[in-house]
C-alpha cells in the first residue's frame, strides 16, 4: 500500500470522495499546501510514494527530498511548474490530466467575455451604491472574436461562440490552416487579429508574452481582451496603459501575475476597476472538472505505482534510474 501526498486545494472536493476511496483501498493520503513550500512539505515528501501535485513548483530539490517517490501526478494540464527533466533523470513518472477541465474553462472564458462586454461586475457595484444608470455594451454575436491557442479549450470556446453567431478566427502554431477550419474558425495570425478583432481570448501555453507594447500598438479599435490561460501571456503594465488610453476597452481574466499575490498588479488600480474584471482561478472550479481532474490524477498515480504505463504520461523515465536512486539512498 502506498503513501500519496496531495497538494491540490480542490482534490477530492467534488462529488466523488477520492480520498475516502484511496484510504478504503489501504493507501495513506497526506495533505499539503498548494504553494509547495519545501520546508513545509519536507516531512511528507520523505515518505511519499506518489504526489498528486497542485500548481506550485516541483523542483529538483523537492524530488531529492522524496527518495521513495515514483510519480508526480499533476492535478491539471500544465506541467511548466514541474522540473520534468529532473524527474526523468531520477526515474520518476510525470503525468497530467488533459481535457478534464476543458469544458469548465471554455464556459468561464465565455462568461468573462459577456461580463466584460456588458459591464456585469461594474453594474453590480453601481446598483449597490444606488446608481441605476445603464452602461451600454456590445452583443457577442455582432463581433469578430479571435482565439489564440486552438487546443481543447480554444475549440470548446469556438463551439460555444457558434451559438451566438460571432465571426470566429483563431491562431495556433501547432495547427495547419485546415485544422483550424475543421475546428470551426478562420485562420488568422495574431498581428492581424489586432487589426480585425473586437474581442480576443487567450488559450495559449505560458512561457511567452503575446500581449506586449508592440502588439498593443497594432490594435486598430477598442478591443476586449480575455485571459483564462497564463498570466505571463500579458505584459500587465503595458496593458494597463492601453486601457487608460482606450486602445483596450476592457480586460477580463482568471489569472494575474503572482497569482494569489496579484494584489500588486497594475491592472488592479482603482482607476481601472470599471474596465477590469478578475476572478480568482475559477476556470476549472466546477464539480465536474474537479471530479475529472481528481479521478484522472488518481488513475495516473496508481498505474505508475503498479509499474504499468499511466494513461496520461508526460515523460518516459528509465525505471533503472529510480532503482539506482533507491540503492544509493539505502547505501
N, C-alpha and C positions, 0 to 999 in steps of 0.2 A: 504494500500500500504506500501511497506517495504523500509527500507534503507539498501542497500547492499554495503558493503565495499569490494573492490577488490584490492589485493596487489600483484598479479602475474604480472610480467612485460609484458608478452605477451597476457594477457587476452583481447580478442576482437580484436587482431591484425591480424587475419586470413582473410578469405574471407567472414565470417559472421559478421555482425555488432551486436554483442551480447549486447553491452552497449546500442545501439540505441533501440534494441528490448525490453530491460528491461525498458528503460525510456518511450517508447511508451506505455508500459503496465501500466505506472503510478508509477513505482518504482524509487527511487533515488539511483544513483550509485556514490559512493565516491571512489577515487583512493588513494592508499597509497604506501609507499616504500616497496620493496620486502624483505628488511632485517628485517622488522617488529620492528624497533626501538620503544620501548614503549612510550617514551616521544613524538615522532613524531605522533604516532597513537592514543594517549590517547583521544583526542577530537573526532576523528572519531569513535573510539570504543564505546564511551559513547552513541552514538545514533544509533549504528548498530544493525539491526535485524539478518543479515546474513553476513558471512565473507567468501569470496572466497579467500583462503589463498595461498600465494606463498610458496617458500621453506624456508623462515625464521621461527624462533621459534614461537610457540603458547604456551605460558606458563600459569600457574595458574594466574600470575599477569595480563597478557593480558585479561584473561577471567573475572577477578574481575573488570577490568576497563570497562567491557561491560555488564551492567545489563540487557539489552534488548536482548542480543544475544541468538539465538535459534539454530544456526547451523554454524559449521566450515566446509565449503566445500573445501577440499584440491584440488587444481588445479594440479593434478599429482597423482601418485600411492602411494609413500612413505608417511607414517604418523609418522616416528620416531621423527620428529621435533615438533609434537603436543603432548601436555600432555593430552592424551586420558582419563586417569583416572580422572584428574581434570575436564575435560569437562563432563564426565559421572556423576560425583558427583554433578555437577551444572545443570544437566538436559539438557545439550547441545549436539545435534547430531554432530557426526563427519562422514564425507563421503570422498570418494576419486574417482578417475577416472580410474579404472583398464582397461587396454587394449587400451586406447585411443592413446597412443604414442608407442605401442609395435613395430609396423612396422617401424616407423621412427627410433627408437633406434637400431633395428636389422639392418636396412640399414646402419646406421652410424658405427656400430661395424664392419661390413664387409668392409666399406670404410677405416676405420682405419687399419684393417688388411692389405689391399692392400697398403695403404700409407706406413706402416712400412716395408712390405716385399720388396717394390720396391723403397724405399727411395724417395718418391714423394716430400715431403717438402724440404729435403736436396738437391735434384736435382734442384729444382726451385731456391733455393738460389745460387747454383753453377752457373747456367746459367746467373743469374743476375750479377754475378761477372765476366762473360766472360769465365767461366770454363766449357767446354763441355765434360770433361772426364766422361765416363759411370761408374756407380756403379752397380755391379752385384747383382741381387736379387734372390728370390725364387718364384716358382709358387705355388699358393694356392692349386691347385688340387693335388699336389705331397706330401702334408703334412698331418700329423695327428694333428687334431685340437681338443683341449679339451674345453668343455663348462661347466663352473662352475656356476650352477644355471640354472635349466631347466624348468622355467616357460614360460610365453607367449613370452618373448623376447628371451630367450635361444632357445626355439623351433623354433622361427622365424629365428634365425641365422642358425640353423641346416637345415631348408628348403632351405635357400639361398645357403649354402655351398654344398648342394646336387648337384646343378648345376655345381659346379666346379669340383666335383669328389673327394673331400677330404675324408679321413677317419675321421669320427666324433665320438668322445667319450664324455660322459657327466656324471656329478655327481650332485645330488640334494638330501639332506637328507629327503625331504618331499615325495620323489617318490620311488616306487619299481623299481627293475631292469626291470620288464615287462613294466612299464610305460615309462621308459627311452627308451627302444627299440621301443615302439609304437610311440615315438616322433622322431624316425629316427636316434638314436645314440646308440653306445655300452656303457653299464655302465662301469665306471672306476673311482676309487676313486682319490682324489686329490694327495695323495702321489705317486700313480702310474703314474699320469699324468706328474709329474716332471721327471719321467724316460722315458716315452714313447712319449710325445707330442713334436711337433715342434713349436706349437703356442697354447696359452691358452687365452680364452676370458672370462672375469668375468661378471656375471649377477646375483650375489647373493645379498641378502639384507645386509645393513650396520650393524654396531654394532659388527663387528668381524674383526680380522686381519687374512687373509688367506695366503698372501704372506709375510712371515717373514723370519728371519735369518735361522731358522730351515728348513723351506720348501725350501728356495733357495739353501741350502746346498745339497739337494737331486736332483737338476737339472742335468741331465745326459749330455746334449748337448746344445749349444747356442739356446736359446728359445726366441720367440717373445711373448710379453705379451700385452694384450689389456684390458682396463678397461673403460667401459661405465656405470658402476653401481655407486658405492660409493667409495670415496677416502679412507675411513678408512679400506678398504679391503687390502690395501697395506702399508707395512712399507717402507716409501719413502726413508729414509736414507739407509736402508739395500738394497733396490732395486738399488739405485744409485751406491753403491759399486759393486753390481753384474753386472751392466752394464759396469763398469770400468774394471772389471777383466774378462769379456767375457762370464760369465755364462748366462747372458741375452743379446741377440743380439740386441733387440730393444724394446721400450716401446711406446705405443700409448694410449692416454687417453682423455676422455672428462671431467675429473674432477681431481682436486688436493686438498690436504689438505688445508683448509682455503678458498676453492672455489675461489671467486674473489680476495682474498688476497693471492692467491697461488704463488705470486712472490717470497715468501720466501722459496719455496720448493727446496730441494736439487736436484730434478730432472730437474730443470731449469738451472743448472750450465752450463756455456759456453762450457765446455769440453764434455758435453753430447748432444749438440744440434744436432749432426748428427745422433743420435740414439734415440732421444726422440721427439715425436710429440704430441702436446697437443692442443685440441680445446676448446673453451670457452662455454661449456654446449650447444653444438649444437644438441645433440642427439634427443631431442624432438622438435627441431625448424623447423618443416615443416608446411606448410599451413594446410595440412590435420590433423596433430596432434594437432595444436593449435585450430582448429575448433572443433575437437573431445573432447579435454580436456575441452574447454570452454563450449561447449554445455552440456556435462555431469555434470560439476560442477554447471551450472545454473539449470539443471533439479533436481539435488540433493537439492540445496538450496531452490528452490520454493516448492518442495514437503514437505520439513521439515517445511517451513513457513506455509504451508496449513494444517499441522498436520497429514500428511499421511506418510507412510514409504517411505524413499527415495530409488531410485534404487540401490545405492551402499553404504550401511551403513558400518561403521567401528565399531561403538559401539551401545549399546541399552540402552540409558538412561531412567530413570524413569521420565515421564512427571511431576509427582508430585514434583520432585526436583526443576525443573525450576519454577513451580508455587510458591513453598515455597520461593525460592530465590527472586522472584518478590515481594512477600508480605513483605519480610524483607527490600527490597530496599525502598518500599513505606511507611514503618512504621516510 
